[in-house]
Each structure stands twice: as structure tokens, then as C-alpha cells.
């Protein structure tokens, strides 16, 4: 049976690509018997969830900001692209 | 002079009206700073203007703009973590240095404990704070890579192109980042949950 070091590596890899069948099976067997790695699997999912959904701010783009950006863009648009 | 078709496509005012809100919220969520988020949206639209010829209409306008915005956010992450374009990443060939998390027989040194319901945990403010702190504590290149992968939801190909690392290296480094988070949060989460009311 694979040890925790290998199992945790497979857990991380499984977030990136579908593991080959044999590796998936050996991980499955390990997880059946190992609470620590089972917890790590759950934690890795939590990390992903927390990172993906940062706290939504209430701040929104306002009219003043819109105008500032728009003016900047117009200025930029009207400047001929005179790259050296 | 732009031809009629191009003029029709390039309409910054329409961009701001249709997508400004979503782009700004996206930038705010990942930068937590209003001024930086505004700059980011502005730089995104300037870049979009300059490269409007590269918009081929295959993806939606919003997807295209969000793609540019992600790169602007990564630039700010880089500055935050003081990572230059040239170094940091390519030098990490021996990245599989995860030995200190495991003993010689491959068992956890500090076994991941049961932290409780994942869904509830992810919503807890205190947990988020510990998470953010731990992300800042880990080596900068790992934190940047982790943010690109998990926050900006870039795929392996995008990550490799943007950061100039190999697929193998990115997977090893993501593994290390996750181990760092596991260890750091495990050490600090208990403490902050006691403080929490």
C-alpha cells in the first residue's frame, strides 16, 4: 500500500488532472484506511473553495470612476499609436 | 484610420457600461483595494484597445476582457510578492522538498486533523483570515502559483505560459503550496477559533 507521502502527492495531483486508473485505485484504498489523508483531501478542497470565492465587496464601480476610466481611454484612443 | 468594422468593435464606453461592473468586482475580490482595482480595470481596457485586433470573436467580449484583467492582477501579485519575471521560477528544479512534512516511513509529521464541516469552514471569516495569513507566509513563488491556479482559475497551460514553468514543476509546486497551507492553517486555526466569538 502507498504511504501518506505518496497519497498526499496523488491528492494534490488529482486536482490538476484525472489520475490514471491504477493510481486512483491505490489512493482510494489508502483513503479507506487513513483518516489523516482523508482530512487532507477535504482540506485541499477547502483551500480551493476559499481561494475561488474571495469575500465579495459591496463596493461597486461608480459614475465618477466610470468617467475617469473613460476619459483615460478616450485620451489613449485619440493619441496616435506612434510607437518607435 | 480604422475601418468601419473595427470602429464598430472598439467602443470603450460600451465596454464600461456592459462589463465595467463585473470587471471591477472581479478585481476588487482579488485585490481588496479600490484604487488598485480601478487601475487594473483601466489598464485592462487600455490593453484591450491596443490589442483589439487580437479579439477574434471566438470567446465572448467579457471572457476576452477577463483574460486580460487576470494578467493585470498577476502583475500586481508579482509586485506584491516582489517576484521578477526572470528569476524565482526556473530555479526551482529541486522543488519536491516536502520531506519535512513526512517522517522517513512516509507518515505525516503533523497529521491533518478533522477541521469540521468544509462548507461552514469556508464561510467563516476567521478561517479566511488564517488562510490569507498562511498564503502570505509561504514562499512567494508558491503563493503566486497557488493564486493563479485556485483564485484566478488558470489551467496548467495558462500557468506555464504566464509564469514560464514546466507542467511537472507547476504540479510539484502546487503540491508544496497545499502542504504549506495544511501545516500553517493546522497550527493557527485552533488559536483563532478560540478567539472568535
Boltz contact constraints between the chains, C-beta under 6 A:
constraints:
  - contact:
      token1: [A, 3]
      token2: [B, 106]
      max_distance: 6.0
  - contact:
      token1: [A, 4]
      token2: [B, 106]
      max_distance: 6.0
  - contact:
      token1: [A, 4]
      token2: [B, 107]
      max_distance: 6.0
  - contact:
      token1: [A, 4]
      token2: [B, 108]
      max_distance: 6.0
  - contact:
      token1: [A, 5]
      token2: [B, 102]
      max_distance: 6.0
  - contact:
      token1: [A, 5]
      token2: [B, 106]
      max_distance: 6.0
  - contact:
      token1: [A, 9]
      token2: [B, 175]
      max_distance: 6.0
  - contact:
      token1: [A, 12]
      token2: [B, 175]
      max_distance: 6.0
  - contact:
      token1: [A, 12]
      token2: [B, 178]
      max_distance: 6.0
  - contact:
      token1: [A, 13]
      token2: [B, 171]
      max_distance: 6.0
  - contact:
      token1: [A, 16]
      token2: [B, 171]
      max_distance: 6.0
  - contact:
      token1: [A, 36]
      token2: [B, 108]
      max_distance: 6.0
  - contact:
      token1: [A, 36]
      token2: [B, 111]
      max_distance: 6.0
  - contact:
      token1: [A, 36]
      token2: [B, 112]
      max_distance: 6.0
  - contact:
      token1: [A, 39]
      token2: [B, 112]
      max_distance: 6.0
  - contact:
      token1: [A, 39]
      token2: [B, 114]
      max_distance: 6.0
  - contact:
      token1: [A, 40]
      token2: [B, 112]
      max_distance: 6.0
  - contact:
      token1: [A, 42]
      token2: [B, 118]
      max_distance: 6.0
  - contact:
      token1: [A, 43]
      token2: [B, 112]
      max_distance: 6.0
  - contact:
      token1: [A, 43]
      token2: [B, 182]
      max_distance: 6.0
  - contact:
      token1: [A, 44]
      token2: [B, 178]
      max_distance: 6.0
  - contact:
      token1: [A, 46]
      token2: [B, 118]
      max_distance: 6.0
  - contact:
      token1: [A, 46]
      token2: [B, 121]
      max_distance: 6.0
  - contact:
      token1: [A, 46]
      token2: [B, 122]
      max_distance: 6.0
  - contact:
      token1: [A, 47]
      token2: [B, 181]
      max_distance: 6.0
  - contact:
      token1: [A, 48]
      token2: [B, 150]
      max_distance: 6.0
  - contact:
      token1: [A, 49]
      token2: [B, 122]
      max_distance: 6.0
  - contact:
      token1: [A, 50]
      token2: [B, 122]
      max_distance: 6.0
  - contact:
      token1: [A, 50]
      token2: [B, 131]
      max_distance: 6.0
  - contact:
      token1: [A, 51]
      token2: [B, 150]
      max_distance: 6.0
  - contact:
      token1: [A, 51]
      token2: [B, 151]
      max_distance: 6.0
  - contact:
      token1: [A, 54]
      token2: [B, 29]
      max_distance: 6.0
  - contact:
      token1: [A, 57]
      token2: [B, 28]
      max_distance: 6.0
  - contact:
      token1: [A, 59]
      token2: [B, 28]
      max_distance: 6.0
  - contact:
      token1: [A, 59]
      token2: [B, 34]
      max_distance: 6.0
  - contact:
      token1: [A, 61]
      token2: [B, 20]
      max_distance: 6.0
  - contact:
      token1: [A, 61]
      token2: [B, 21]
      max_distance: 6.0
  - contact:
      token1: [A, 61]
      token2: [B, 24]
      max_distance: 6.0
  - contact:
      token1: [A, 65]
      token2: [B, 38]
      max_distance: 6.0
  - contact:
      token1: [A, 66]
      token2: [B, 16]
      max_distance: 6.0
  - contact:
      token1: [A, 69]
      token2: [B, 42]
      max_distance: 6.0
  - contact:
      token1: [A, 72]
      token2: [B, 42]
      max_distance: 6.0
  - contact:
      token1: [A, 73]
      token2: [B, 12]
      max_distance: 6.0
  - contact:
      token1: [A, 73]
      token2: [B, 45]
      max_distance: 6.0
  - contact:
      token1: [A, 76]
      token2: [B, 46]
      max_distance: 6.0
